[in-house]
Amino acid sequence: MRHDIQPNERSFTTKEVAEEAGIATPTVRKYGQILERNGFEFLKDGDRRIFVQSDIDALIALRDTDRPLDETAKALADQQKERLTGSHRTNIAVPDTYDNLPQDLSQMKEILKLLANELAATREMNAQLTSDMSKLKTTVSRLQHDHHGLSSSIGNSAQKTQYKIEKLTEQHKNHYDALLEQEKQKSDMLQTEIQKLREEQVKEWRQQNDFNKRLEEAVKKPKEKRGWLFSLLGK
């Protein structure tokens, strides 16, 4: 049984040893088996090894050796046996235990008072956080309500605007159709007047043509018969 452990010396888990020695966790277990096979002793909690700083140093030496691992492990085990010769049995602080607990009752009361104050402060902080969370929920709910109202207002405004646009478009279309109908009526009236003028011109042209023909016929008749010309002109 090892007796080289210092009072309240820190112990390490396998994971912590791997980090300290810079090797993988499986390698820690492998080196531990090699050391034990060659006579090196570890403190144990059941089947679990409990490492101290001297054990980490042995693992590092095994990591850095250029000799066969068993040869180096045997040398490390011999060094440990020499160190254990004449040493006194001491206790080690196992992980998950409290170090240096005060034995004085007044000190214990002070620690309990401090813990009670910290607990009260924690409860007060939790109450404040609960209150802040409630206020935050209220604010979020109000913002959601405002957002809904704003969205509804925007939607209604958009609908009203669309209705106005459609109404104005319809009014402009009706006005344009009315103007177009007026222009069409004016055009029809103008065409009618033009047609009447053309007909009157044709009628006058025919009358004039008939008169010219009668005049030409009268001029060609003998002198004794020119009296007809005057009678024609008199007409």
Stockholm file with secondary structure:
# STOCKHOLM 1.0

chainA/1-235         MRHDIQPNERSFTTKEVAEEAGIATPTVRKYGQILERNGFEFLKDGDRRIFVQSDIDALIALRDTDRPLDETAKALADQQKERLTGSHRTNIAVPDTYDNLPQDLSQMKEILKLLANELAATREMNAQLTSDMSKLKTTVSRLQHDHHGLSSSIGNSAQKTQYKIEKLTEQHKNHYDALLEQEKQKSDMLQTEIQKLREEQVKEWRQQNDFNKRLEEAVKKPKEKRGWLFSLLGK
#=GR chainA/1-235 SS CCCCCCTTCCCBCHHHHHHHHTSCHHHHHHHHHHHHHTTCCCEEETTEEEBCHHHHHHHHHHHHCSSCHHHHHHHHHHHHHHHHTTCCCCCCCCTTSCSSCCCSHHHHHHHHHHHHHHHHHHHHHHHHHHHHHHHHHHHHHHHHHHHHHHHHHHHHHHHHHHHHHHHHHHHHHHHHHHHHHHHHHHHHHHHHHHHHHHHHHHHHHHHHHHHHHHHHHHHHSCGGGTHHHHHHHHC
#=GC SS_cons         CCCCCCTTCCCBCHHHHHHHHTSCHHHHHHHHHHHHHTTCCCEEETTEEEBCHHHHHHHHHHHHCSSCHHHHHHHHHHHHHHHHTTCCCCCCCCTTSCSSCCCSHHHHHHHHHHHHHHHHHHHHHHHHHHHHHHHHHHHHHHHHHHHHHHHHHHHHHHHHHHHHHHHHHHHHHHHHHHHHHHHHHHHHHHHHHHHHHHHHHHHHHHHHHHHHHHHHHHHHSCGGGTHHHHHHHHC
//
